[in-house]
Amino acid sequence: MLRPAAAMHRLGTETAFEVLARAEALAAQGRDIVNLGIGQPDFATPAPIVEAAVKALRDGHHGYTPAPGLPALREAVAAALLHRTGAAVSADRIVCVPGGKVTMWFAILMFGEPGAEILYPDPGFPIYESAIRFTGAKPVPIPLREDKGFAFSAEEVLALITPATRLIILNSPANPTGGVVPKAELDRLVDGLARRPDIAVLSDEIYSQLLYDGRAHVSLLSYPEIADRLILLDGWSKTYAMTGWRLGFAVWPESLVEGAIRLAVNSHSCVNAAAQFAGIAALEGPQDSVDAMRTAFAARRRVVVDGLNALPGVRCVEPGGAFYAFPNITGTGRTARQLQTALLEQAGVATIAGTSFGQRGEGFVRISYASSLESIVIALDRMNALLKGEELPFS
């Protein structure tokens, strides 16, 4: 009998892909499924970006590239960050990777080991906790509360720090809640962390350009007090509808860049060459597609929030960013997993149980509004019918 390493038993998964597989299986049986589960924009990658990749292939860019990314791509990232955040970052500190998860993995591998503690958001992206457990470190959840719009409390975060704390993971705008942390809370957190130079911070800002109601993104990159220990995670997937291109980047502190590059060499060698040329085109080209997607998501958000709050037993705080709503479903009398199953199997609506994002996700489900407005309206109608006990498509 094969005996995999014990660490494999500590490795979790991302339930969204399991739900997607089940939804696709039902669709293959002829059922009409509305998918509000997967966090993937329903827009096509803008044509100029696609054309840049095609041109790169035609021009013969078929080989390996430098492990941290093409110099032109890293320079483009640095220029974009200066424009967005006002922070001047050397391109030498930027490491391009095949998707945002790679940066999470690298950071957690660097600091996670038995005896170490790593703080992470709960509810939060499930790979944080999964990777922490894999390393043997102790995962310490940071509570995100509904009554605070799913923003963390700086006081609470600082109180969770112990002598064993090695890394703090933050995410704003957040998956799965859409929560956005106010600048005042970030100020308080940074002020406290300024006295703890031995703790690294991973700031997951992959949704940084998807904010609503005039909110401006506040990047932790703009705080010089923690620049020597900050790892910034961002990328192209959400902003430019490039999920399948597998392209992300990180800004690493100078002391950690060499380690990040070494991990890249040991794991994936380098990022797909053509995708990197597409990434340059995305950053340096017109940004009207980003504005158009944000406008569309804002309109969908309004329909989703109003629709959810009209459902029996459901209430939903308005998300400030990303493209997720995280409604409270405790009034329905069902657990998160029970409602997820009923919605998919009986109503043909794919959602994700809040418990897929941590223990504090019980009593909630995640709704992705990265789907068409028409699909969202159909899904809300079906959810209403299920919760009222009315006739359903598959009953």
Steps between C-alpha positions, in 0.01 A plus 500: 500500500628847413572725797488870407652749741282589798486860379278390210223420747510858624449646154152638435335611178293777344136398508405737221659262251313202649171688465596598146562134413162397643325787320661395171398139559138607553516719190628200302184317609294772337425711806498877473761616752569861597851519641548763769771293665822547311694827537568554133401806294262412217674749273744404227862608534523833312605457136824708518627272776420188299665646192818576697528133597433384144765740368748374757449144380529602135817694581657185638477552877473128569776440753586544864505847653675625816353332808359824649353612168600698193676827594246695291211339690653575838561860396138526383381369838718751684362785289142387556551477876651849510194632315249311716657529845758776481764256626825478304602135481815369338428248223765281663256435786224375270458128432244395238337162558233277342203629701444661839500174693869454429589808701285376791675164481848653490434735792347231718781254417754764599351558844298190578653220706414306817495740793422804287165680491347670197197729520244489218149638433192297601284486295771518236645341191530129594850449363644719777407254774569196284857607422569601859396157627709333230818663635427385854449854628201589717226692313360783713174644361439875487124549556320696228164610634181577314425805716831656391432441132738202520799723567747392765560685825861615530475467878387139464775415252769645723360314801540169315873547458722278716875438510436217250335724239701504177257621233169689480281455190260781410256532210315817398280516298423153624395162374241368594333799666573801280608677819731801477719604792476876578822702489466589867510131592806445280668800662445351846627160389815639341568711808492186712706294257766769483612373840519139378770488229523121533154440346442487124174614339347348187248746354276333242378788283387303195166690497665841545335654193151375574357749750166681496325818614807714451722297732872529433725204558747540785797275434726389782777576252442867582617454861880541516496389866454136394667505158784278624260215586207546260418248227245640254290256296322619185451393141300510181230235549218706648584845364543400137284184484812287462433214744608232253822677403651422842693817557562677828771700671637580841708778646744351749716669764862515388596238760254246356531549123780250456301237690191564289699464178659180628154359576392594148798319350423193707129493421405641160823639345327800346164632384364425152679738263201605289293568811766743619474703179124503553561629852709789368224593254241491777694738724623739232192504277161672537322434829148556368421127524579509873266796546228325298523184709496695824188689387328175406592337832368803689162468325487128574595560861199726546265236357659222707493686831143624454387158381663313787357736761153434357532124550332341805747430778789675325685824565803636318740782579615695198845390383745782441715320247584184301200327339359297788206536737499306826140487619400384847262203457444405865137610473431224247547231763760323286873462541727646235575158350132400504401814312787462252385146421131586474564798276709297258311171497144637520518853359791474260695783664866448587619686810775426754432422866662749735662214691723444196674820610547422868305424815367856517336444163223292653168677450611656170535411133716665239332642193722601208357774282768446237217366287252666267221716637249270331645196677497682834130589467414139412703374796329737744158391377593135551642569845179678594294204382712253697482699822123547465443134421365573153540291188859459384656410166623160618246407768 
